[in-house]
Amino acid sequence: TFCCRSGSYGYQWEIHPFSEGTHQWALESFAAVAKYPSAQIATQDVFRSGAIKSATDFQIYEEVAGLPGLDFAYTDTTSVYHTKNDKMELLQPGSLQHSGENMLAFLLHAASSPKFMKDAHQAKQDSTEQKKAIFFDILGKYMVVYPQRLATMFHNSIIFQSLLIWGTSLLMGGRPGLVSFGISCLSIILTLIFSIFLPVVVAFALPHICPFPVPFVGNPWLVIGLFGSPALLGAFIGQHFGFILLKRHIQEVHSRTKPGLTGNTMDYIVGLEAERWIFKSGFVQWLIVLILGTYLKVGASYIALIWLVSPAFAYGLMEATLTPVRSPKQLKVFTLVLALAVPVMSSAGLFIRLVDVMVGSIVRADRNPGGLPDWLGNVVVAVAIAIVVSFTFVYLLSYVHISG
């Protein structure tokens, strides 16, 4: 087993295990003893997809000799990686220290473990699929590692249960429920379209109004104001259109089925029911992502699983009505907190890191400065941020329409 450290100077870092498959025994050893475990299979998925125009020294061991191992890479200031601007001055105090502590602990543990040779031999005997593992860290304090086979079985189970619950719910709701479901799905599409549209407009305008066509290269946090804010506004606008369509449909249904409701009471109940459908539309979008990720065997599918299961559990525990006769109530703030606590803790750091990596990749993609359009990098970053915003804010935005 080989360990390789590469990347530009910086403090935050990630682990990219490369081999014919991600060897679970090596990952588990690292997770057991690393003091600051930072590992994301999502980064490995992005790297292997070819989106990052770069390579590591360890790939020689992998591609030529087929050797397993762990490949470590720094992720701060990736825009200077493999350029003349990569200098020692960018090295932050403690960056080598904390990675060195992890590396030393891992090597001592692996070398002294009586299971080392046995596990290594077993890893060689196993098939590529058996060697794969899913791994991610939680706030850099704890690392989760489990086999790809277990992930596939668990994902399939959640998908089957979700489809069963949705099918039963729509069957009980009849045609009105089916139409409401369709409008909810439409709200997802509108949210994504508007969320992408506004930041893309900003991306095209930046080269014309700013002396620096890509101003966020020096400070990636600028993308929050440049693209994150327009994306959030666009997501709200698109979702609100879906909310209005839902209200019209539900009001039409209630006017036929509940003629006793009139005036403000009707508007209030219709708004609450539309709000619930918008919240539940988040389940649909993450279920679709989970199905696609599981089918394509994407390691980062666990993100969709967390963003589906945690909010669904919170909604079922705090908000679900067991009978259609019962009038809907306003969504509780505690439901939102309970729904988003685990997803945010498990993936917020990942999204922040990926933005930094993406910015650096855009810089390195322009091998001949000036050869690519000035707006291209802006558009790529804008679209990526818009997708993240529209998917992760779907539950929060559902509260804004009437609950505030």
Secondary structure, DSSP 8 states (H G I E B T S, - for coil): -EEEEEE-S-S-EEEE--SSS--HHHHHHHHHH-SS---BHHHHHHHHHT-S----THHHIIIII---EEEEEE-TTGGGTTSTT--GGG--TTHHHHHHHHHHHHHHHHHH-TTHHHHHHHHHHS-HHHH-EEEEEETTTEEEEEEHHHHHHHHHHHHHHHHHHHHHHHHHHHHHHHHHHHHHHHHHHHHHHHHHHHHHHHHHHHHHH-SSSSTTTT-TTHHIIIIIHHHHHHHHHHHHHHHHHHHHHHHHHHHHH-TT--HHHHHHHHHHHHHHHHHHHHHHHHHHHHHHHHHTT-TTHHHHHHHHHHHHHHHHHHT--S-TTS------HHHHHHHHHHHHHHHHHHHHHHHHHHHHHHHHH-SSTTSS-HHHHHHHHHHHHHHHHHHHSHHHHTTTTTT-
